[in-house]
Amino acid sequence: MLEPALKRMASTRALKVGHFLVEFATPGIGHILKSAGCEFVVLDTEHSGFSFETVRSTVQYCKAADLPIIVRVPSKEYHHIARAVDMGAEGVMLPMVGSAEEAQQILDCLKYPPVGGRGAIFQFAHDDYQSGTALDKIKAANARTALFVQIETAEGVANVDEIAAVDGVDVLWVGHFDLSNSLGIPGQFDHPEFIKATDAVIKAARKHGKSAGRLIPTVEQSIELYKYGFDFISYSGDV
C-alpha cells in the first residue's frame, strides 16, 4: 500500500517546503522540483487552465519523483474532489472553507464509507493499479488522503476553531490575498486586522494539533513566518 506522506508531514511542526504549479506541468517537473529540495507540490486548478487530463499526467510525474502532490480543486463539488484523488492526488486543497459543516461535507467527498461517501474504484491510479481486497484499499485510502482547507474569508476566520476541530482536516492554509480582500484591506498584510486573523488561524492549528500553511514569495518571509507558526511553506509559484 502507498505511504501516507502528507499525513505524516502534517503530524509534525517541522518545516515543510514546497511549490505551487499554475503554468508549467512538463514531464520533468516532479524531478526538477524534487532536485530543488521541494518536499511537496500544489497543483492549482482554481486559477490555472489545467484540465483534468493535465492533472492526471502531473500526478504521475510527481509520483515518479517521489514528490507528494496536493491538487487545489476549483470548488467544493463532489466531482472535483473525488476525481482529483481518484487520479492519484495524495491531498486536496479546498478554497474558501467557511465553516465546520463545509469541512465535513468536503470530507464526505474525500473519504470512502463508513467515514464518507466517496464512490469506489479500485486497481486504479490512486492505488497504483495494485491488486488487493476492497476493505484493505478503503482503509489505506482513508488513512492516506490529506485535506488542506483554505482559511481566506472573514467567515472562515470566525469559525476557524470549529474547522480545526474537525477530524480529518490536516492543514489550515491561509489564502493571504483573498483573506485581506474579505477583511476589506486588500494586500495590507501588516494591517492589525490581518495579523489578528492569522493569529487566530495559528492558535486554532496549535490547539487542535493541525499544521498551518501559506504561500510565501521570499526566503526572508519564509523564515519569519515559519517562526511565527506556519510549517507548510510554499515558496512562491512557477510564474
Backbone hydrogen bonds, N-H to C=O, Kabsch-Sander energy under -0.5 kcal/mol:
donor,donor_aa,acceptor,acceptor_aa,energy
5,A,3,E,-1.8
8,R,4,P,-2.2
9,M,5,A,-2.4
10,A,6,L,-2.6
11,S,7,K,-0.8
11,S,8,R,-0.7
12,T,9,M,-1.3
16,K,231,D,-3.1
18,G,233,I,-2.9
19,H,40,F,-0.8
20,F,236,S,-1.5
21,L,42,V,-3.0
22,V,20,F,-0.5
25,A,23,E,-0.5
29,I,26,T,-2.2
32,I,28,G,-2.5
33,L,29,I,-2.5
34,K,30,G,-2.4
35,S,31,H,-2.5
36,A,32,I,-1.1
37,G,34,K,-1.4
38,C,33,L,-2.4
39,E,17,V,-3.5
40,F,17,V,-0.6
41,V,68,P,-1.9
42,V,19,H,-2.8
43,L,41,V,-0.5
43,L,70,I,-3.1
44,D,21,L,-2.6
44,D,42,V,-0.7
45,T,43,L,-0.6
45,T,72,R,-2.5
55,V,51,S,-2.1
56,R,52,F,-2.6
57,S,53,E,-1.9
58,T,54,T,-2.9
59,V,55,V,-2.5
60,Q,56,R,-1.4
61,Y,57,S,-2.1
62,C,58,T,-2.3
63,K,59,V,-2.4
64,A,60,Q,-2.3
65,A,61,Y,-0.8
66,D,63,K,-1.7
67,L,62,C,-2.6
70,I,41,V,-2.9
71,V,91,G,-2.3
72,R,43,L,-2.6
72,R,70,I,-0.6
73,V,71,V,-0.9
73,V,93,M,-1.7
80,H,77,E,-0.8
81,I,77,E,-1.9
82,A,78,Y,-3.0
83,R,79,H,-0.9
84,A,80,H,-1.4
85,V,81,I,-1.6
86,D,82,A,-2.5
87,M,83,R,-2.0
88,G,85,V,-1.4
89,A,84,A,-2.0
90,E,69,I,-1.3
91,G,69,I,-1.5
92,V,146,A,-2.1
93,M,71,V,-2.3
94,L,148,F,-2.4
97,V,150,Q,-2.1
98,G,96,M,-0.6
103,A,99,S,-1.9
104,Q,100,A,-2.3
105,Q,101,E,-2.2
106,I,102,E,-2.2
107,L,103,A,-2.1
108,D,104,Q,-1.9
109,C,105,Q,-1.1
109,C,106,I,-0.7
110,L,106,I,-1.6
111,K,107,L,-2.4
115,V,112,Y,-1.3
116,G,112,Y,-1.5
117,G,108,D,-3.5
118,R,111,K,-2.7
126,H,86,D,-1.1
127,D,124,F,-1.2
128,D,125,A,-1.4
129,Y,124,F,-2.8
130,Q,127,D,-1.6
137,K,133,T,-2.1
138,I,134,A,-2.5
139,K,135,L,-2.3
140,A,136,D,-2.3
141,A,137,K,-2.6
142,N,138,I,-2.5
143,A,139,K,-1.7
144,R,140,A,-1.3
145,T,141,A,-2.5
146,A,90,E,-2.2
148,F,92,V,-2.8
148,F,146,A,-0.5
149,V,147,L,-0.6
149,V,171,V,-2.5
150,Q,94,L,-2.5
151,I,149,V,-0.6
151,I,173,W,-2.4
152,E,150,Q,-0.9
157,V,153,T,-2.1
158,A,154,A,-2.3
159,N,155,E,-1.6
160,V,157,V,-1.3
163,I,159,N,-2.3
164,A,160,V,-2.7
165,A,161,D,-1.2
166,V,163,I,-1.4
169,V,166,V,-1.8
170,D,147,L,-2.1
170,D,168,G,-0.6
171,V,147,L,-1.8
172,L,211,S,-2.7
173,W,149,V,-3.2
173,W,171,V,-0.7
174,V,172,L,-0.6
174,V,213,G,-2.6
175,G,151,I,-1.1
175,G,173,W,-0.6
176,H,174,V,-1.1
179,L,175,G,-2.6
180,S,176,H,-2.2
181,N,177,F,-2.2
182,S,178,D,-2.7
183,L,179,L,-1.9
184,G,181,N,-1.4
185,I,180,S,-2.8
188,Q,185,I,-2.3
189,F,187,G,-1.4
191,H,188,Q,-1.5
195,I,191,H,-2.4
196,K,192,P,-2.4
197,A,193,E,-1.9
198,T,194,F,-2.5
199,D,195,I,-2.3
200,A,196,K,-1.7
201,V,197,A,-1.6
202,I,198,T,-2.4
203,K,199,D,-2.6
204,A,200,A,-2.2
205,A,201,V,-2.5
206,R,202,I,-2.5
207,K,203,K,-2.4
208,H,204,A,-1.9
209,G,206,R,-0.8
210,K,205,A,-3.0
211,S,170,D,-2.1
213,G,172,L,-2.6
214,R,232,F,-1.9
215,L,174,V,-0.5
216,I,234,S,-3.1
222,S,218,T,-1.9
223,I,219,V,-2.2
224,E,220,E,-2.2
225,L,221,Q,-3.0
226,Y,222,S,-1.9
227,K,223,I,-1.9
228,Y,224,E,-1.3
229,G,225,L,-1.3
230,F,225,L,-2.6
231,D,212,A,-1.8
231,D,229,G,-0.5
232,F,212,A,-2.4
233,I,16,K,-3.2
233,I,231,D,-0.8
234,S,214,R,-2.3
234,S,232,F,-0.6
235,Y,18,G,-2.3
235,Y,233,I,-0.8
236,S,216,I,-1.9
236,S,234,S,-1.6
238,D,20,F,-1.1
